[in-house]
Amino acid sequence: MTVTIRPAEKSDTPGLAALIGEIERFYGTPEADIQPEDERLAQVEEALFGSPPLASALVVEDEAGALAGLAAYSFLWPSAGSSHSLFLKELYVREFLRRQGIGVRLMREIQAIGRARAGCTRVEWTTDRFNSDARAFYASLGFEEYDGKVFYRDDVGTL
């Protein structure tokens, strides 16, 4: 199947909101805990198209024009010294298109975006330890797991 990878547009908001719901299900979020669609729509629009936008995304569009994947990212500062990095928050391709090179194409696009941004010195991302398919995918591209950091998370308002 031929797909197009391109920057997300405001008209992609419904498709992106649907993909985010699918990603939540993929990671095992109980249906009752998945954010309602109207909230997802509002948050996708604000995050990607607000002023200022909080993030950027590439989308995978299939031959019929439906969204079938995404790569969501943000630039972080500081990285090494006073440089910045591109942080890949989410890389997702719908199951029916996996193992067709689309994830590789998304990673190459992400790397190109990082290289094109003056002062960007690295691309960074995480994956869940249980996600053996993702870990194998990244290893197949020659990326090694980095043990130098410990990942923390706090729900807003906990402190």
Backbone torsions as a table, in degrees:
resi	resn	phi	psi	omega
1	MET	NA	136.5	177.2
2	THR	-86.6	132.5	176.9
3	VAL	-127.9	160.7	175.4
4	THR	-116.2	135.4	173.9
5	ILE	-111.1	127.6	-175.4
6	ARG	-153.6	163.8	175.0
7	PRO	-63.8	144.9	177.7
8	ALA	-64.3	144.5	176.3
9	GLU	-118.0	159.4	-178.0
10	LYS	-56.2	-33.9	179.0
11	SER	-67.3	-12.7	178.2
12	ASP	-82.6	-5.9	-173.7
13	THR	-51.5	-49.0	179.3
14	PRO	-60.8	-41.8	179.0
15	GLY	-66.1	-38.3	177.6
16	LEU	-67.5	-40.6	177.7
17	ALA	-61.9	-39.3	177.7
18	ALA	-66.0	-42.6	178.0
19	LEU	-61.4	-39.6	179.8
20	ILE	-64.5	-40.0	174.2
21	GLY	-61.0	-41.1	178.5
22	GLU	-64.6	-39.6	178.1
23	ILE	-62.8	-42.6	178.3
24	GLU	-59.0	-44.0	178.4
25	ARG	-64.0	-40.1	178.5
26	PHE	-57.1	-40.1	-179.3
27	TYR	-84.5	5.7	172.5
28	GLY	88.0	15.5	177.8
29	THR	-66.6	128.1	177.6
30	PRO	-60.0	143.3	-176.7
31	GLU	-52.7	-38.9	-178.7
32	ALA	-65.8	-21.5	-178.2
33	ASP	-96.9	-4.0	179.2
34	ILE	-76.6	131.6	-178.1
35	GLN	-55.6	136.2	177.5
36	PRO	-57.7	147.9	-174.5
37	GLU	-57.1	-40.9	-179.1
38	ASP	-63.1	-35.4	176.5
39	GLU	-69.8	-41.6	177.5
40	ARG	-61.0	-43.7	178.6
41	LEU	-57.3	-48.2	-178.4
42	ALA	-63.3	-41.5	-177.6
43	GLN	-72.2	-36.6	175.9
44	VAL	-62.4	-46.6	-179.0
45	GLU	-61.7	-44.2	179.8
46	GLU	-65.7	-44.7	-175.7
47	ALA	-65.4	-43.4	-174.5
48	LEU	-93.7	-26.2	-171.9
49	PHE	-128.4	9.1	177.6
50	GLY	-74.3	-177.6	-179.0
51	SER	-125.1	102.9	-0.9
52	PRO	-83.9	158.1	175.8
53	PRO	-67.7	147.0	179.0
54	LEU	-89.4	-22.0	-175.1
55	ALA	-154.9	175.5	175.0
56	SER	-131.9	163.5	178.7
57	ALA	-150.5	145.6	166.0
58	LEU	-101.0	145.9	176.7
59	VAL	-120.3	152.6	173.3
60	VAL	-105.1	119.7	-179.3
61	GLU	-110.9	126.9	-179.4
62	ASP	-81.9	-179.6	-176.1
63	GLU	-60.6	-27.4	-179.7
64	ALA	-86.9	-1.8	179.8
65	GLY	90.6	4.7	178.7
66	ALA	-86.7	148.5	177.6
67	LEU	-79.0	132.2	-176.1
68	ALA	-127.2	7.9	178.1
69	GLY	177.0	170.0	-179.9
70	LEU	-158.1	158.7	168.5
71	ALA	-132.5	111.0	-179.0
72	ALA	-102.2	134.7	-175.3
73	TYR	-149.4	162.0	175.4
74	SER	-143.0	158.1	172.6
75	PHE	-95.0	137.1	-178.9
76	LEU	-118.0	144.8	177.1
77	TRP	-139.7	143.0	-6.2
78	PRO	-84.0	160.1	175.1
79	SER	-112.4	-116.5	175.9
80	ALA	-79.9	116.5	-176.1
81	GLY	66.0	-127.5	179.3
82	SER	-103.5	10.9	178.1
83	SER	-76.6	-180.0	176.8
84	HIS	-130.0	167.8	-179.2
85	SER	-127.1	160.2	171.2
86	LEU	-98.2	122.4	178.4
87	PHE	-104.3	116.4	177.4
88	LEU	-84.0	106.9	-176.6
89	LYS	-81.1	-38.8	-175.7
90	GLU	-148.2	130.9	171.4
91	LEU	-125.3	119.8	-175.5
92	TYR	-145.8	133.0	174.6
93	VAL	-129.2	131.7	179.0
94	ARG	-56.7	147.9	-171.5
95	GLU	-54.2	-40.5	-175.4
96	PHE	-67.1	-13.8	178.9
97	LEU	-108.9	1.1	-178.7
98	ARG	-69.4	154.7	178.4
99	ARG	65.2	30.7	176.1
100	GLN	-121.1	12.6	177.8
101	GLY	89.5	1.9	-177.3
102	ILE	-71.5	-40.5	176.5
103	GLY	-61.3	-39.8	177.2
104	VAL	-61.6	-45.2	178.9
105	ARG	-61.8	-41.4	177.7
106	LEU	-62.1	-44.0	179.1
107	MET	-62.7	-40.1	178.1
108	ARG	-64.8	-39.3	177.2
109	GLU	-64.1	-42.8	178.3
110	ILE	-61.4	-44.8	178.4
111	GLN	-61.3	-40.8	179.3
112	ALA	-64.7	-39.3	177.6
113	ILE	-62.8	-43.8	177.5
114	GLY	-61.6	-45.3	179.9
115	ARG	-63.3	-34.3	-176.8
116	ALA	-75.7	-16.4	-177.6
117	ARG	-90.9	113.2	179.9
118	ALA	-55.7	131.5	177.7
119	GLY	88.9	-5.7	178.6
120	CYS	-83.8	120.9	-174.0
121	THR	-106.9	-10.5	-178.5
122	ARG	-162.5	160.0	170.1
123	VAL	-113.2	132.4	-178.9
124	GLU	-130.1	151.7	176.8
125	TRP	-160.9	169.2	175.1
126	THR	-129.7	163.6	169.1
127	THR	-145.9	157.8	179.9
128	ASP	-71.0	143.0	179.9
129	ARG	-58.5	-34.6	-177.8
130	PHE	-76.0	-12.0	-175.8
131	ASN	-84.6	75.7	-175.8
132	SER	-63.7	-30.7	178.0
133	ASP	-65.4	-43.6	179.0
134	ALA	-65.6	-43.2	-179.4
135	ARG	-63.2	-39.9	177.4
136	ALA	-67.0	-38.5	178.2
137	PHE	-59.9	-51.1	-178.7
138	TYR	-64.1	-38.6	177.5
139	ALA	-63.1	-37.8	179.9
140	SER	-64.8	-22.5	177.5
141	LEU	-89.0	-1.0	178.0
142	GLY	93.5	7.1	179.9
143	PHE	-86.5	134.9	177.9
144	GLU	-100.0	147.3	176.2
145	GLU	-69.3	139.7	-176.8
146	TYR	-105.3	121.9	-177.8
147	ASP	-98.3	8.2	-172.9
148	GLY	-80.2	-6.4	-176.5
149	LYS	-127.6	154.0	171.4
150	VAL	-114.8	129.6	-175.8
151	PHE	-90.7	130.4	177.1
152	TYR	-120.7	157.5	177.0
153	ARG	-146.9	141.6	175.8
154	ASP	-137.6	129.7	173.7
155	ASP	-69.5	134.9	-177.9
156	VAL	-54.4	131.5	177.6
157	GLY	93.0	-2.2	-179.3
158	THR	-69.5	-40.3	-177.4
159	LEU	-75.1	NA	NA
